[in-house]
Amino acid sequence: MSVELTILLLNAVIIFIAYLSVYPKLAGKHLKKVALYDFLASGLAILIVGSKYWGTGGEFAFLFMELNWFWFTLLSYSVMEIPVALWYFGGLKKDK
């Protein structure tokens, strides 16, 4: 399995656990709480990837760019999170 795929799978696991379990229980409909917990969740992804690739100088392919581990993790996490966040907040609007 490629390094990029491993990071993408880690991001996916963190995002789905956060949006399907943690955020509904701890943040509910409060946007500021979701934002705080999301900051922590994305920080967890960066911490895990950084513990393995910090200082290695590795390059990771992201679309048509080569990025270091930090930017690859952050950008891929953000791109993967957008549809899940839209789904989550769209679901909250129906409850009102």
Backbone hydrogen bonds in HBPLUS format (Angstrom, degrees):
<---DONOR---> <-ACCEPTOR-->    atom                        ^
c    i                          cat <-CA-CA->   ^        H-A-AA   ^      H-
h    n   atom  resd res      DA  || num        DHA   H-A  angle D-A-AA Bond
n    s   type  num  typ     dist DA aas  dist angle  dist       angle   num
A0006-THR N   A0002-SER O   3.05 MM   4  6.34 154.4  2.11 147.9 155.0     1
A0007-ILE N   A0003-VAL O   3.04 MM   4  6.36 158.1  2.09 152.7 157.7     2
A0008-LEU N   A0004-GLU O   2.92 MM   4  6.18 157.6  1.97 149.5 156.3     3
A0009-LEU N   A0005-LEU O   2.88 MM   4  6.09 156.1  1.93 149.7 155.6     4
A0010-LEU N   A0006-THR O   3.00 MM   4  6.23 156.6  2.05 145.7 152.2     5
A0011-ASN N   A0007-ILE O   2.90 MM   4  6.14 164.3  1.93 152.1 156.0     6
A0012-ALA N   A0008-LEU O   2.91 MM   4  6.12 158.5  1.96 146.1 152.2     7
A0013-VAL N   A0009-LEU O   2.95 MM   4  6.18 161.2  1.99 151.4 155.6     8
A0014-ILE N   A0010-LEU O   3.03 MM   4  6.27 168.3  2.04 156.0 158.9     9
A0015-ILE N   A0011-ASN O   2.88 MM   4  6.05 165.9  1.90 155.6 159.8    10
A0016-PHE N   A0012-ALA O   2.94 MM   4  6.05 170.7  1.95 153.4 156.0    11
A0017-ILE N   A0013-VAL O   3.01 MM   4  6.08 161.9  2.04 150.5 155.7    12
A0018-ALA N   A0014-ILE O   2.95 MM   4  5.99 158.2  2.00 145.3 152.1    13
A0019-TYR N   A0015-ILE O   2.89 MM   4  6.08 172.9  1.90 158.7 159.8    14
A0020-LEU N   A0016-PHE O   2.94 MM   4  5.67 148.0  2.04 139.1 147.2    15
A0021-SER N   A0017-ILE O   2.99 MM   4  5.45 140.6  2.15 134.4 141.7    16
A0022-VAL N   A0017-ILE O   3.18 MM   5  6.55 161.5  2.22 148.7 154.1    17
A0023-TYR N   A0018-ALA O   2.73 MM   5  5.66 174.5  1.74 161.0 163.0    18
A0026-LEU N   A0022-VAL O   2.85 MM   4  5.93 168.6  1.86 165.7 169.4    19
A0027-ALA N   A0023-TYR O   2.77 MM   4  4.91 150.6  1.86 132.9 142.2    20
A0028-GLY N   A0023-TYR O   2.85 MM   5  6.10 148.0  1.95 157.8 158.4    21
A0030-HIS N   A0027-ALA O   3.09 MM   3  5.65 166.3  2.10 142.1 142.3    22
A0034-VAL N   A0030-HIS O   3.03 MM   4  6.36 160.5  2.07 154.9 160.8    23
A0035-ALA N   A0031-LEU O   2.90 MM   4  6.11 159.5  1.94 150.3 156.1    24
A0036-LEU N   A0032-LYS O   3.01 MM   4  6.23 154.2  2.08 142.1 148.7    25
A0037-TYR N   A0033-LYS O   2.91 MM   4  6.16 172.4  1.92 157.5 158.8    26
A0038-ASP N   A0034-VAL O   2.77 MM   4  5.86 147.6  1.87 146.8 156.9    27
A0039-PHE N   A0035-ALA O   2.95 MM   4  6.12 147.9  2.05 141.9 149.8    28
A0040-LEU N   A0036-LEU O   3.13 MM   4  6.51 152.5  2.20 145.5 152.7    29
A0041-ALA N   A0037-TYR O   2.85 MM   4  6.13 152.3  1.93 144.1 152.3    30
A0042-SER N   A0038-ASP O   2.87 MM   4  6.04 169.4  1.88 154.2 156.3    31
A0043-GLY N   A0039-PHE O   2.97 MM   4  6.02 147.3  2.08 136.8 146.8    32
A0044-LEU N   A0040-LEU O   2.88 MM   4  6.13 139.9  2.04 140.3 150.9    33
A0045-ALA N   A0041-ALA O   3.16 MM   4  6.56 154.6  2.23 146.7 152.1    34
A0046-ILE N   A0042-SER O   3.03 MM   4  6.33 161.7  2.06 148.8 153.5    35
A0047-LEU N   A0043-GLY O   2.82 MM   4  5.97 154.9  1.88 145.7 153.2    36
A0048-ILE N   A0044-LEU O   2.92 MM   4  6.14 162.8  1.95 153.2 156.9    37
A0049-VAL N   A0045-ALA O   3.01 MM   4  6.18 174.4  2.01 155.0 156.8    38
A0050-GLY N   A0046-ILE O   2.77 MM   4  5.70 156.4  1.82 144.5 152.7    39
A0051-SER N   A0047-LEU O   2.97 MM   4  6.05 144.4  2.10 140.5 148.7    40
A0052-LYS N   A0049-VAL O   3.07 MM   3  5.44 143.9  2.21 105.6 116.0    41
A0053-TYR N   A0049-VAL O   2.96 MM   4  6.18 159.3  2.00 155.1 161.8    42
A0054-TRP N   A0050-GLY O   2.93 MM   4  4.88 145.9  2.05 137.2 135.6    43
A0056-THR N   A0053-TYR O   3.15 MM   3  5.43 164.8  2.17 131.4 129.8    44
A0060-PHE N   A0067-LEU O   2.70 MM   7  5.16 158.7  1.74 151.6 159.3    45
A0067-LEU N   A0060-PHE O   2.85 MM   7  5.16 168.0  1.86 145.3 148.3    46
A0062-PHE N   A0065-MET O   2.88 MM   3  5.25 171.4  1.89 151.7 154.5    47
A0065-MET N   A0062-PHE O   2.89 MM   3  5.25 160.3  1.92 128.6 135.0    48
A0072-PHE N   A0068-ASN O   3.00 MM   4  6.10 162.7  2.03 160.1 165.8    49
A0073-THR N   A0069-TRP O   2.98 MM   4  5.99 163.1  2.01 144.9 149.6    50
A0074-LEU N   A0070-PHE O   2.94 MM   4  6.15 170.2  1.95 155.0 158.1    51
A0075-LEU N   A0071-TRP O   2.88 MM   4  5.79 167.7  1.90 147.0 151.2    52
A0076-SER N   A0072-PHE O   2.96 MM   4  5.85 159.9  2.01 143.0 149.6    53
A0077-TYR N   A0073-THR O   2.92 MM   4  5.87 153.8  1.99 142.7 150.6    54
A0078-SER N   A0074-LEU O   3.01 MM   4  6.18 160.0  2.05 145.4 150.9    55
A0079-VAL N   A0075-LEU O   2.94 MM   4  6.15 166.2  1.96 153.2 156.6    56
A0080-MET N   A0076-SER O   2.98 MM   4  6.03 160.3  2.02 145.9 151.5    57
A0081-GLU N   A0077-TYR O   2.91 MM   4  5.97 142.4  2.05 143.7 154.3    58
A0082-ILE N   A0078-SER O   3.22 MM   4  6.34 144.7  2.35 149.5 155.5    59
A0085-ALA N   A0081-GLU O   2.80 MM   4  5.93 162.3  1.83 167.5 173.6    60
A0086-LEU N   A0082-ILE O   2.95 MM   4  6.14 161.4  1.98 155.3 160.3    61
A0087-TRP N   A0083-PRO O   3.00 MM   4  6.16 155.2  2.06 141.5 148.2    62
A0088-TYR N   A0084-VAL O   2.88 MM   4  6.10 160.9  1.92 148.1 153.6    63
A0089-PHE N   A0085-ALA O   2.87 MM   4  6.05 173.6  1.87 157.9 159.0    64
A0090-GLY N   A0086-LEU O   2.86 MM   4  5.77 144.4  1.98 138.2 148.8    65
A0091-GLY N   A0087-TRP O   2.92 MM   4  6.07 149.4  2.01 145.1 152.7    66
A0092-LEU N   A0088-TYR O   3.12 MM   4  6.44 137.0  2.31 136.7 148.4    67
A0093-LYS N   A0089-PHE O   3.23 MM   4  6.46 144.1  2.37 139.1 146.6    68
A0095-ASP N   A0092-LEU O   3.11 MM   3  5.33 139.1  2.29 101.6 112.7    69
A0096-LYS N   A0093-LYS O   3.32 MM   3  5.58 152.3  2.41 104.0 111.3    70
